[in-house]
Structure formats: structure tokens, C-alpha cells
Amino acid sequence: MKQRLVVIGNGMAGMRTVEELLTAAPDKYDITVFGAEPYGNYNRIMLSSVLCGEKTIEDIVINNRQWYSDNGITLHAGEDKAVVRIDRKNKTVHAQDGTVAGYDRLLIATGSKAVIPSVPGNDLEGVISFRDIVDVNKMLAYSRSHRKAVVLGGGLLGLEAANGLVSRGMDVTVIHSNEILLNRQMDRAAAKMLQTELEWRGLKFKMAAKLKQLLGDDNGHVASVCFDDGSRLECDLFVTAIGVRPNMALAQQAGIYCERGIVVNDTLQSYDPSIYAVGECIQHRGATFGLVAPLFEQAKVCANHLSAHGAAEYITLPTATKLKVTGINLFSVGDFQGDKDCASIHFTDPALGIYKKLVIKADRLIGAVLYGDTADGNWYQELLETEDSIDGIRDALIFGKVYCNYSAHKEMGHG
């Protein structure tokens, strides 16, 4: 007799877990999936490519509806199919339209919600976040009929949204609370090079800015953005991209233990042993997640336990950052600032637009920032994860893997 697995959330983390499970234990579960969007599973990280016209919505679908029926999965997708209640006592989940599904194992993969700035006017028409297909379609519609866009947030998502809107012909200003773009991933030198490149492409920036309020027109539509310093910007479309928060309300209502996210152990199990959780809705050893690489690793570990092969444990590794803007190469991983016990190695070639910085502590690489030439990014990330000593290759390290191998080869007397 098959066990019943119910998955709440049809996004990348939940569905990657299901894919892994179908490989590991194809006949173990009858699987039912609930998703609040009316689509199959799509690649959310490619939305910026849809926005700037490099891909269509069809191009970014990972599993279409046919895939679900081919794999014997029941899919309930659409707004009225959103789960509104988990009944742990009777082991059932309840959707908005009254659909009920019983479970032996439940997987919560409800993702995250965009953080909306708590300023007056944040509920005006034309104020949106950048999270899903609906948001992208709104932005595309605005770009055809409106002129001035303001994007709040100089992080990865904000810059990708701004780049997409500029490529659609809008006049775009990015406002950022810090004076350094991508301040969580970049140091000042790399960030300056990035800003110069984006300005050359037509983006405008208002840095170290403090948002005061959004003002609307007579129809309740956003018309301008006001700042603490008294300045104002005209605005037809206001996109907020200042981060995400775990979407854990459903779990909280069901009495599942949550802190900043749904708290899970190293096997992605919540405090209720029949309920697992993966993705941006969770908190693991104090950390929450916003990038895709750790989610796929969680999916693998979770599927391992759901398939009763339970040996895997989830470990958080440093995640590398890449910006999805065509023609701009940047890569960042680990601790790129360092402290007083660290040394850093720099390489800059302004003419070629190349900047590299490696941070070293106790003969180990602990952080890297690459701009313009990112070919060695994955190798640096491997060195960081394996914590190998770089003692023998320190002098050649900044020049990359090929050069290090060549130097080592030469030293061994093969030169």
C-alpha cells in the first residue's frame, strides 16, 4: 500500500524534492501537490530573462502539467487551490475551494514573501514586488504604457528588475539605502565598476537614500517617491526588491514550531516528525535562505529521508552570487571583507574592466570577489568549501587555476 505524500507549494524547492523522490523511490508515495499559481513548476530565477526579453514564460517552465499526470501526481493549481489550513490531528490539508487531501507525510514548501517597505503609500496602485509570473506580466504591461520606473533595492533582484525595465525602454532609477551596490556581495571597488557599467547602459542611481513616502495621483496610482532629504522622483511604476521573508503563516497556524522560518533539523524535518519543510520558508541552524543552490541541496537530503534511505544530512555551504544581467560577469563567495587576521590579494585592470580580490586566513581561502573575469569562480569556491591549504600556490592564486597548475608543474622540475 502506497503512503500519501502531500506537498504544499509548487515552486522550485518542493518540486525538486519530488523529482529526487521519483528517482529514489518511484513507487513509495501517492503524491498530491497544491500550488497557488495556475501553472506547472517554473524556474523563478529566470524571470529576469523573461523581463528583458531573452526568454518567454514557456521557455522557463520546468515541469508542465503533462509531466504531473505522466508521473501519477495529482496537481491542484490556482488561487482557489491555495492551502488555507493544515489539520495535524486528522492529518489533512484544506484548500480555499474546499478540496481536502489526507497525508501520511507532508512537505511544506511555501517559499517566501517579498518585503514591502513600511512607508505611507505602499498600497498605491503601481506598487509591486518582483516574485512571480504575475509581477513580470504587470511590469511588461507598464513598460508598454508608462515611462518612469523606480526600483527600490540595489541587490541582485533589484538590479535584474531595473536592467529588464531599461531594456524595455523605461526611464529607471534604482534607489538603495547603502552607498555600495550589492553591498552583501561586493566590496566598494567592484561595486563602483558595476555601477559605472550599469549607468552606461542607461540606469540611474540614488544611493544611500532613505525612502520617506510614496505619493499618489487622484486615481490612487503611484505618482512620486519622496525621500528624507526632501528630494522627489516622478514615478509611474514602483518595484520593491529589498528582500524576502519566509512564508510560514500556514505552519504557524497549525502550531508547527517556527522562529524566523519553519524550524527544521539536519534531515529537513520539522518538530512534527510527519512534516518536512524545504526552501525559503525554513530556518536551519539559525539561517534562512534566498538563493537557489542551497534549496536544491535541501531537496536532495529531504528526498533521501522521505524515501527511507535516510543517511544524508543538510549542511549549509557558502553560496556563490552571480548577477543575471547579460554581458556583466560578477562572482562573489564567502567572506569578502575579512577581519584584522586576514590578508587580501588584489588584481585590477581598469582598461579591461577586470577586478579580483581574494581573502585569505591561516593559509585558507575564505572569500572571493571577481568582476569582469569570473572564469575561476567555481575553482575558488571549491578551495573555499574543501578548506585546502593554499600555502604552495599562494603567489599564483590570483591568476587562477591554470596558472597555479602550471607553476606547481614547473616547480616540480617539469618546466
FENNORNOR-V572112 format. One record per backbone hydrogen bond with DSSP energy under -0.5 kcal/mol. NH is the residue of the N-H (numbers start at 1). CO is the residue of the C=O. Records with the same first field share a line. If there is no record, write none. Layout:
BEGIN
NH = CO + CO
END
This chain:
BEGIN
3 = 28
5 = 3 + 30
6 = 4 + 105
7 = 32
8 = 6 + 107
9 = 7 + 34
15 = 11
16 = 12
17 = 13
18 = 14
19 = 15
20 = 16
21 = 17
22 = 18
23 = 19
24 = 20
25 = 21
28 = 25
30 = 3
31 = 29
32 = 5
33 = 74
34 = 7
35 = 76
39 = 37
41 = 63
43 = 60
44 = 42
46 = 43
47 = 44
49 = 46
50 = 46
51 = 47
52 = 48
53 = 50
54 = 49
55 = 49
60 = 56 + 57
61 = 58
62 = 41
63 = 41
67 = 64
68 = 64
69 = 65
70 = 66
71 = 67
72 = 69
73 = 68
74 = 31
75 = 73
76 = 33 + 74
77 = 75
78 = 35
81 = 78
82 = 79
84 = 94
85 = 94
87 = 85 + 92
88 = 86
91 = 87
92 = 87
93 = 101
94 = 85
95 = 99
96 = 82
97 = 80
98 = 95
101 = 93
103 = 91
104 = 4
105 = 4
106 = 274
107 = 6
108 = 106 + 276
109 = 8 + 107
113 = 245
115 = 243
116 = 114
119 = 117
120 = 212
122 = 119
124 = 121
125 = 220
127 = 124
128 = 126 + 238
130 = 240
136 = 132
137 = 133
138 = 134
139 = 135
140 = 136
141 = 137
142 = 138
143 = 139
144 = 140 + 141
145 = 141 + 142
146 = 142
149 = 147 + 171
150 = 237
151 = 173
152 = 150 + 239
153 = 151 + 175
159 = 155
160 = 156
161 = 157
162 = 158
163 = 159
164 = 160
165 = 161
166 = 162
167 = 163
168 = 164
169 = 166
170 = 165
171 = 147
172 = 170
173 = 149
174 = 204
175 = 151 + 173
176 = 206
182 = 154
183 = 180
185 = 182
186 = 182
191 = 187
192 = 188
193 = 189
194 = 190
195 = 191
196 = 192
197 = 193
198 = 194
199 = 195
200 = 196
201 = 197
202 = 199
203 = 198
204 = 172
206 = 174
208 = 178
209 = 176
211 = 209
212 = 226
213 = 226
214 = 120
215 = 224
217 = 221
220 = 217
222 = 125
223 = 215
224 = 215
225 = 233
226 = 213
227 = 231
228 = 210
230 = 227
233 = 225
235 = 223
236 = 148
237 = 148
238 = 126
239 = 150 + 237
240 = 128 + 238
241 = 152 + 239
242 = 115
245 = 113
247 = 111
248 = 246
252 = 248
253 = 249
254 = 250
255 = 252
256 = 251
259 = 261
262 = 281
263 = 257 + 261
264 = 283
265 = 269
268 = 265
270 = 272 + 275
273 = 271
275 = 272
276 = 106 + 274
277 = 268
278 = 108
281 = 278
282 = 279
283 = 262
284 = 287
285 = 264
287 = 284
295 = 291
296 = 292
297 = 293
298 = 294
299 = 295
300 = 296
301 = 297
302 = 298
303 = 299
304 = 300
305 = 301
306 = 302
307 = 303
308 = 305
309 = 304
314 = 266
317 = 315
321 = 332
323 = 330
325 = 323
328 = 325
329 = 327
330 = 328
331 = 370
332 = 321
333 = 368
335 = 366
336 = 334
342 = 339
343 = 360
345 = 358
347 = 356
349 = 354
352 = 349
353 = 349
354 = 349
355 = 371
356 = 347
357 = 369
358 = 345
359 = 367
360 = 343
361 = 364
364 = 361
365 = 388
366 = 359 + 364
367 = 359
368 = 333
369 = 357
370 = 331
371 = 355
372 = 329
373 = 371
377 = 374
380 = 376
381 = 377
382 = 378
383 = 379
384 = 380
385 = 381
386 = 382
387 = 383
388 = 383
390 = 363
393 = 390
394 = 390 + 391
396 = 393
397 = 393 + 394
399 = 396
400 = 397
404 = 400
405 = 401
406 = 402
407 = 403
408 = 404
409 = 405
410 = 406
411 = 407
412 = 408
413 = 410
414 = 409
415 = 410
END
